[in-house]
Amino acid sequence: MKKGIVFVLHGRKEKFSTKNMKLVDSVIAELPFAILGKVGLLEGEQQTIEHAMQELLAEKVKNIIFVPVLLFPATHAREDLPERIEAFLHDAVSYQILETLATTKAVERFLVRTIQAANVEDKRAVLLIAHGTPHYEQPYEQLKKLARTVEQGVAVDVYTANHIGQQTYLEFLEDYSKSLLIQPLFLTDGFLTDKIKTTIQTERGTKDTFLPTLQDSDELKAAILERVHEVI
């Protein structure tokens, strides 16, 4: 039975996004010959999820696997994606939506590696910042569980906070005056990570050290492949 995979990226409304595209293309190049891989964007008008599904249907696939290249199961993963799939496919083929990436071993390894590399001398605590959501509790529960696991690997306190929703990073920092390692748990660098850094430095100066996002890490590709290998 011919299968297809749609790697679902966030995308951008105003312009075509190239963030993480090269990495996903490299994953597609490693798929077995009988598996057809496509990229579908949640936002924007180019290379949309619908375009990806249409291309796979034209190839007569019988089953489509959707891999959300997103960290947490918030509105995009829990509402937007399944609603758009159902609206387009209408039972034309069977499909499966895989879990988001924050619960992969690869993301855990990324955090342990970057924190250990930055914490060679002074063993500072870490503030792990995710995007957050005001609509669902599960993303923050996953974030806290991830932090507890990472703590065991780095032997320092790993605190959690969000940009929006439960426990924002500004709320946390009101009560924490010591210097920190700030770990933005995002798939890409960009406007939001720059905003978080600027806001923190405006409030606290330059005493904190900011760690990299997943964007240029080997672990991001490994996390995507980890999901794919669960079903192939």
RODO-2510 file (C-alpha; in nm, 4 decimals, decimal comma):
residues 232
     n   res          X          Y          Z
     1     m     0,0000     0,0000     0,0000
     2     k     0,1504     0,3304    -0,1091
     3     k     0,1907     0,5741     0,1809
     4     g     0,2475     0,9467     0,1987
     5     i     0,3880     1,1679     0,4723
     6     v     0,3095     1,5355     0,5195
     7     f     0,5572     1,7216     0,7362
     8     v     0,3500     2,0036     0,8831
     9     l     0,5368     2,3287     0,9510
    10     h     0,3995     2,6493     1,0960
    11     g     0,4696     2,8759     0,7982
    12     r     0,4053     3,2494     0,7790
    13     k     0,1016     3,4498     0,6690
    14     e     0,2832     3,7273     0,4825
    15     k     0,5617     3,5379     0,3095
    16     f     0,6883     3,1939     0,2215
    17     s     0,8855     3,0562     0,5145
    18     t     1,2184     2,8815     0,4581
    19     k     1,2845     2,8137     0,8287
    20     n     1,3581     2,4431     0,8820
    21     m     1,2608     2,3695     0,5196
    22     k     1,6073     2,2486     0,4213
    23     l     1,6148     2,0182     0,7220
    24     v     1,2756     1,8655     0,6397
    25     d     1,3831     1,8202     0,2773
    26     s     1,6807     1,6183     0,4054
    27     v     1,4425     1,3990     0,6069
    28     i     1,2266     1,3426     0,2979
    29     a     1,5366     1,2412     0,1018
    30     e     1,5984     0,9616     0,3546
    31     l     1,2504     0,8101     0,3359
    32     p     1,2089     0,4616     0,1890
    33     f     1,1464     0,4608    -0,1862
    34     a     0,7792     0,3637    -0,1471
    35     i     0,7038     0,6524     0,0890
    36     l     0,6213     0,9892    -0,0650
    37     g     0,7094     1,2914     0,1489
    38     k     0,5655     1,6424     0,1192
    39     v     0,5810     1,9651     0,3201
    40     g     0,2584     2,1398     0,4213
    41     l     0,2439     2,4820     0,5858
    42     l    -0,0229     2,5811     0,8366
    43     e    -0,0043     2,9504     0,7499
    44     g     0,0435     3,1319     0,4217
    45     e    -0,0869     3,0584     0,0739
    46     q     0,2084     2,8647    -0,0682
    47     q     0,2847     2,4968    -0,0119
    48     t    -0,0123     2,4599     0,2201
    49     i    -0,1317     2,1416     0,3883
    50     e    -0,4041     2,1204     0,1239
    51     h    -0,1475     2,1430    -0,1574
    52     a     0,0495     1,8600     0,0016
    53     m    -0,2586     1,6402     0,0374
    54     q    -0,3643     1,7093    -0,3217
    55     e    -0,0212     1,6069    -0,4504
    56     l    -0,0338     1,2821    -0,2544
    57     l    -0,3855     1,1999    -0,3725
    58     a    -0,2686     1,2557    -0,7302
    59     e    -0,0032     0,9897    -0,6648
    60     k    -0,2781     0,7452    -0,5555
    61     v    -0,1585     0,7044    -0,1982
    62     k    -0,3854     0,4981     0,0252
    63     n    -0,2681     0,6295     0,3622
    64     i    -0,1261     0,9646     0,4759
    65     i     0,0804     1,0198     0,7899
    66     f     0,0986     1,3743     0,9245
    67     v     0,4109     1,4691     1,1197
    68     p     0,3576     1,7989     1,3056
    69     v     0,6935     1,9778     1,3107
    70     l     0,5667     2,1611     1,6171
    71     l     0,6806     2,1258     1,9764
    72     f     0,3595     2,1102     2,1789
    73     p    -0,0028     1,9976     2,1228
    74     a    -0,1707     2,3384     2,1268
    75     t    -0,4292     2,4928     1,8922
    76     h    -0,2462     2,4249     1,5649
    77     a    -0,1937     2,0569     1,6426
    78     r    -0,5211     1,9881     1,8231
    79     e    -0,7665     2,1976     1,6209
    80     d    -0,6365     2,3557     1,3007
    81     l    -0,4587     2,0516     1,1586
    82     p    -0,7290     1,7847     1,2122
    83     e    -1,0052     2,0204     1,1017
    84     r    -0,8300     2,1036     0,7761
    85     i    -0,7462     1,7392     0,7093
    86     e    -1,1074     1,6325     0,7581
    87     a    -1,2396     1,9179     0,5470
    88     f    -1,0119     1,8259     0,2578
    89     l    -0,9939     1,4460     0,2613
    90     h    -1,3582     1,3536     0,3351
    91     d    -1,2591     0,9870     0,3963
    92     a    -1,0779     0,9713     0,0618
    93     v    -0,7892     0,7877     0,2288
    94     s    -0,6997     0,6808     0,5793
    95     y    -0,4677     0,9041     0,7781
    96     q    -0,2813     0,9328     1,1060
    97     i    -0,1552     1,2384     1,2950
    98     l     0,1578     1,1778     1,5004
    99     e     0,2459     1,3470     1,8279
   100     t     0,4316     1,6760     1,8426
   101     l     0,8057     1,6827     1,9101
   102     a     0,8624     1,7967     2,2689
   103     t     0,8174     1,4454     2,4069
   104     t     1,0897     1,2941     2,1864
   105     k     1,4174     1,1711     2,3321
   106     a     1,5968     1,3898     2,0789
   107     v     1,4604     1,7130     2,2290
   108     e     1,5605     1,5911     2,5734
   109     r     1,9128     1,5217     2,4452
   110     f     1,9311     1,8684     2,2907
   111     l     1,8474     2,0364     2,6202
   112     v     2,0926     1,8290     2,8204
   113     r     2,3703     1,8948     2,5680
   114     t     2,3232     2,2715     2,5415
   115     i     2,2819     2,3219     2,9165
   116     q     2,5865     2,1119     3,0020
   117     a     2,7975     2,2939     2,7439
   118     a     2,7011     2,6342     2,8867
   119     n     2,7259     2,5338     3,2526
   120     v     3,0832     2,4063     3,2710
   121     e     3,1967     2,6495     3,5407
   122     d     2,9287     2,8123     3,7546
   123     k     2,6403     2,5611     3,7473
   124     r     2,3620     2,8144     3,7089
   125     a     1,9943     2,7215     3,7163
   126     v     1,8042     2,7134     3,3891
   127     l     1,4815     2,8813     3,2833
   128     l     1,3160     2,6820     3,0056
   129     i     1,0789     2,9099     2,8116
   130     a     0,8174     2,7744     2,5693
   131     h     0,5553     2,9583     2,3649
   132     g     0,2638     2,8525     2,5841
   133     t    -0,1105     2,8697     2,5273
   134     p    -0,4060     2,9999     2,7284
   135     h    -0,6329     2,7285     2,5883
   136     y    -0,4831     2,3933     2,6930
   137     e    -0,3073     2,2588     3,0002
   138     q    -0,1261     1,9691     2,8330
   139     p     0,1566     2,1729     2,6737
   140     y     0,2675     2,3135     3,0085
   141     e     0,2365     1,9725     3,1726
   142     q     0,4640     1,8314     2,9022
   143     l     0,7075     2,1193     2,9552
   144     k     0,7255     2,0565     3,3302
   145     k     0,7755     1,6829     3,2801
   146     l     1,0528     1,7517     3,0293
   147     a     1,2224     1,9875     3,2752
   148     r     1,2170     1,7254     3,5502
   149     t     1,3776     1,4717     3,3177
   150     v     1,6439     1,7161     3,1996
   151     e     1,7264     1,8101     3,5606
   152     q     1,8443     1,4550     3,6195
   153     g     2,0900     1,4872     3,3329
   154     v     2,2313     1,8315     3,4107
   155     a     2,2296     1,8308     3,7944
   156     v     2,0988     2,1880     3,8249
   157     d     1,7504     2,3284     3,8765
   158     v     1,5488     2,3599     3,5559
   159     y     1,2554     2,5980     3,5928
   160     t     0,9738     2,6371     3,3402
   161     a     0,7807     2,9332     3,2033
   162     n     0,5814     3,0384     2,8985
   163     h     0,5622     3,3396     2,6738
   164     i     0,1830     3,3343     2,7098
   165     g    -0,0580     3,1256     2,9177
   166     q     0,0361     2,9620     3,2464
   167     q     0,3390     3,0894     3,4395
   168     t     0,4816     3,3533     3,2062
   169     y     0,8530     3,4149     3,2142
   170     l     0,8038     3,7716     3,3410
   171     e     0,5996     3,6409     3,6333
   172     f     0,8745     3,3941     3,7164
   173     l     1,1520     3,6512     3,6915
   174     e     0,9753     3,8894     3,9302
   175     d     1,0692     3,6495     4,2096
   176     y     1,4080     3,5299     4,0834
   177     s     1,7011     3,7716     4,1003
   178     k     2,0002     3,5409     4,0410
   179     s     2,1560     3,5043     3,6975
   180     l     2,0190     3,2225     3,4837
   181     l     2,0736     3,0231     3,1724
   182     i     1,7751     3,1129     2,9548
   183     q     1,6761     2,8299     2,7213
   184     p     1,4129     2,9322     2,4616
   185     l     1,2462     2,6078     2,3585
   186     f     1,1506     2,7063     2,0037
   187     l     1,2083     2,5464     1,6642
   188     t     1,3406     2,8647     1,5045
   189     d     1,5085     3,1922     1,5834
   190     g     1,3138     3,5020     1,4942
   191     f     1,0866     3,7800     1,6092
   192     l     0,9517     3,6080     1,9195
   193     t     1,2834     3,4809     2,0545
   194     d     1,4387     3,8236     1,9906
   195     k     1,1475     3,9863     2,1748
   196     i     1,1899     3,7572     2,4765
   197     k     1,5628     3,8288     2,4928
   198     t     1,5153     4,2041     2,4606
   199     t     1,2410     4,2096     2,7240
   200     i     1,4491     4,0128     2,9743
   201     q     1,7591     4,2230     2,9173
   202     t     1,5580     4,5423     2,9573
   203     e     1,4335     4,4195     3,2941
   204     r     1,7481     4,2424     3,4194
   205     g     2,0461     4,3691     3,2231
   206     t     2,2930     4,1249     3,0723
   207     k     2,3519     3,8915     3,3673
   208     d     2,1664     3,6004     3,2047
   209     t     2,3059     3,3773     2,9307
   210     f     2,0779     3,2899     2,6391
   211     l     2,1093     2,9449     2,4853
   212     p     2,0298     2,8545     2,1224
   213     t     1,6963     2,7333     1,9917
   214     l     1,6594     2,3995     1,8160
   215     q     1,6883     2,5644     1,4750
   216     d     2,0460     2,4677     1,3860
   217     s     2,0720     2,1539     1,5970
   218     d     2,1215     1,7970     1,4829
   219     e     1,8609     1,6983     1,7413
   220     l     1,5783     1,8678     1,5539
   221     k     1,6242     1,6372     1,2566
   222     a     1,6634     1,3470     1,4977
   223     a     1,3323     1,4385     1,6663
   224     i     1,1480     1,4368     1,3339
   225     l     1,3047     1,1057     1,2343
   226     e     1,2169     0,9638     1,5748
   227     r     0,8507     1,0320     1,5050
   228     v     0,8730     0,8898     1,1528
   229     h     1,0409     0,5719     1,2766
   230     e     0,7516     0,5118     1,5138
   231     v     0,5314     0,4302     1,2162
   232     i     0,7742     0,3265     0,9425
***
